[in-house]
Amino acid sequence: MDGVLIFCKDSILRFRSDYDDLTAVPLLSIQDCLEEENALFLLQYFRHRVIIEEGTTLSDMFLAIEPWAGVLAAYLDIDVRAYIDEIRKPSQVEAVFDWIGIQKVTSVHRAYQHHDIHDGEDLTSYFNRERIPTKHFDIEAACTANGYKMAIRSITVSAVIYIPSKRTGGDK
């Protein structure tokens, strides 16, 4: 079924189909209506577009995927439950970060044949050899999350002091 996943600020992951753009149904309700039990249910929706409702926090997103923490932990090879447990702990009143940036980068590179270094060959000539391309490509993907804190301090012009530098050589 084509549609979009919506992370909502009430910590519920919803699905809105393309044929009914007014109704968004909780994904867990859809799973409960199916007759057969499918542990990998959520993975069917990984290729769908995602909308993040305004005001939704990263904590809301983690709590929204909590019903599928086990399958996500197995699929991603990380302890999703530990992240959710940390989110549920009381936090400090002031935000640690002013904003969080999440970036996914995928790169595609042509694969080349690699030959062993010849006896007596130096590294410069080894790395400057003509490369022979193959029919294959190397694909790498990485996802990073960074927290940012504003660190701008204002200063008044009267606080800036002019200190002349000494001249060395040349005209005096």
ZILIN-V449303 format. One record per residue. N is the residue number from 1. PHI is phi as a letter, one per 20 degrees, with the letter a starting at -180 (999 if undefined). NEAR is the number of other C-alpha atoms within 8 Angstrom. Layout:
# ZILIN-V449303
<<N	PHI	NEAR> <N	PHI	NEAR>>
This chain:
# ZILIN-V449303
<<1	999	3> <2	e	6> <3	r	11> <4	c	12> <5	e	13> <6	c	13> <7	e	16> <8	d	15> <9	f	12> <10	e	6> <11	m	12> <12	c	13> <13	e	14> <14	d	12> <15	c	12> <16	d	14> <17	f	12> <18	f	8> <19	e	5> <20	c	7> <21	e	8> <22	d	5> <23	d	7> <24	d	10> <25	d	9> <26	g	10> <27	f	9> <28	f	8> <29	f	8> <30	f	9> <31	f	8> <32	f	7> <33	f	6> <34	f	7> <35	f	5> <36	e	4> <37	e	5> <38	c	5> <39	f	6> <40	e	7> <41	g	8> <42	f	8> <43	f	6> <44	f	7> <45	d	8> <46	f	6> <47	e	5> <48	f	9> <49	f	7> <50	c	8> <51	d	8> <52	d	8> <53	f	9> <54	g	6> <55	n	5> <56	f	13> <57	e	7> <58	f	6> <59	f	8> <60	g	14> <61	f	15> <62	f	11> <63	f	10> <64	f	12> <65	e	10> <66	g	9> <67	f	7> <68	d	8> <69	g	10> <70	f	9> <71	f	9> <72	f	11> <73	f	12> <74	f	8> <75	f	6> <76	e	6> <77	l	7> <78	c	7> <79	e	7> <80	f	10> <81	g	10> <82	f	7> <83	f	9> <84	f	12> <85	f	8> <86	f	7> <87	f	8> <88	f	6> <89	f	6> <90	f	5> <91	d	4> <92	f	5> <93	f	4> <94	e	4> <95	f	6> <96	f	5> <97	d	8> <98	e	9> <99	b	7> <100	c	9> <101	d	8> <102	d	8> <103	c	7> <104	d	8> <105	c	7> <106	c	8> <107	c	7> <108	c	8> <109	c	7> <110	f	9> <111	e	10> <112	c	8> <113	f	8> <114	d	5> <115	d	4> <116	f	4> <117	f	6> <118	f	5> <119	g	4> <120	n	4> <121	e	8> <122	e	6> <123	f	6> <124	f	6> <125	f	8> <126	f	9> <127	f	6> <128	e	6> <129	f	6> <130	f	4> <131	e	7> <132	d	6> <133	f	8> <134	d	9> <135	e	5> <136	d	6> <137	c	9> <138	e	8> <139	d	8> <140	c	7> <141	c	8> <142	b	7> <143	c	8> <144	c	7> <145	c	8> <146	c	7> <147	d	9> <148	c	9> <149	c	8> <150	f	5> <151	c	4> <152	e	4> <153	d	4> <154	e	4> <155	c	5> <156	e	6> <157	f	5> <158	f	5> <159	e	6> <160	e	6> <161	d	5> <162	e	4> <163	c	4> <164	f	4> <165	e	4> <166	f	4> <167	e	6> <168	d	4> <169	m	4> <170	m	5> <171	f	3> <172	d	3>>
